[in-house]
Amino acid sequence: MTITRATKHQIVAALLAGCVSSVAFAQASDPTAAPATHADKKAAKEQAKADKKAAVAQAKADKKKTDAQADADKANADAAVKDAKKQD
């Protein structure tokens, strides 16, 4: 199969057009390309606050879970000791 010069030029032109259009689309859809407005900055600040509150709440929940697990483990150990003493 031979490719003529005209076909090669058409293929190259199509590839270039595809590359240019994808670059243009990437630039148009890139949110960091546009300058941040006051509303964008305010929204980012509020999002950071919400993220921090969520992280604190998650840490508190994790601590409660850890404490509850520690209490359960201690109760389990105490019960095991009590059972061992009964068998003696």
RORODREN-383882 format. One record per residue (C-alpha): residue number from 1; y, x, z; residue in one letter. Coordinates in pm, whole numbers, plus 50000, padded with zeros to 5 digits. Each point is the difference from the previous one (the first is absolute). Layout:
<nodes>
NUM,Y,X,Z,A
...
</nodes>
This chain:
<nodes>
1,50000,50000,50000,M
2,50326,50153,49894,T
3,50335,49904,50140,I
4,50289,50004,49761,T
5,50336,50147,50082,R
6,50157,49652,50016,A
7,49736,49881,50245,T
8,50060,50306,50220,K
9,50372,49925,50005,H
10,49934,49638,50093,Q
11,49769,50104,50284,I
12,50251,50254,50133,V
13,50282,49743,49974,A
14,49794,49742,50188,A
15,49915,50248,50275,L
16,50361,50106,50038,L
17,50116,49638,50011,A
18,49744,49927,50270,G
19,50111,50297,50209,C
20,50369,49915,49967,V
21,49945,49635,50089,S
22,49790,50087,50305,S
23,50264,50247,50122,V
24,50274,49740,49950,A
25,49796,49741,50188,F
26,49931,50243,50285,A
27,50369,50077,50036,Q
28,50099,49634,49987,A
29,49743,49895,50260,S
30,50059,50292,50239,D
31,50172,49854,50309,P
32,50137,50340,50102,T
33,50176,50041,49668,A
34,50266,49741,50088,A
35,50255,50091,50266,P
36,49930,49835,50333,A
37,50234,49717,50086,T
38,50124,49915,50347,H
39,49748,49717,50015,A
40,49719,50239,49904,D
41,50102,50242,50274,K
42,50022,49719,50255,K
43,49659,49866,49897,A
44,49850,50349,50029,A
45,50150,50039,50347,K
46,49861,49662,50109,E
47,49661,50092,49856,Q
48,50002,50325,50195,A
49,50078,49806,50319,K
50,49718,49756,49930,A
51,49759,50286,49929,D
52,50094,50166,50328,K
53,49950,49676,50194,K
54,49664,49948,49834,A
55,49893,50354,50086,A
56,50099,49950,50365,V
57,49816,49668,50016,A
58,49691,50158,49844,Q
59,50012,50286,50250,A
60,50023,49753,50289,K
61,49708,49800,49865,A
62,49796,50318,49958,D
63,50079,50101,50358,K
64,49893,49658,50131,K
65,49677,50020,49803,K
66,49932,50352,50127,T
67,50070,49897,50360,D
68,49775,49695,49967,A
69,49723,50214,49855,Q
70,50039,50251,50283,A
71,49976,49719,50256,D
72,49688,49865,49829,A
73,49844,50346,49993,D
74,50074,50047,50372,K
75,49850,49661,50084,A
76,49693,50089,49794,N
77,49963,50331,50181,A
78,50041,49832,50339,D
79,49735,49743,49910,A
80,49764,50276,49888,A
81,50048,50184,50333,V
82,49944,49677,50192,K
83,49680,49930,49804,D
84,49879,50353,50058,A
85,50056,49965,50375,K
86,49809,49670,50004,K
87,49697,50164,49841,Q
88,49982,50264,50271,D
</nodes>
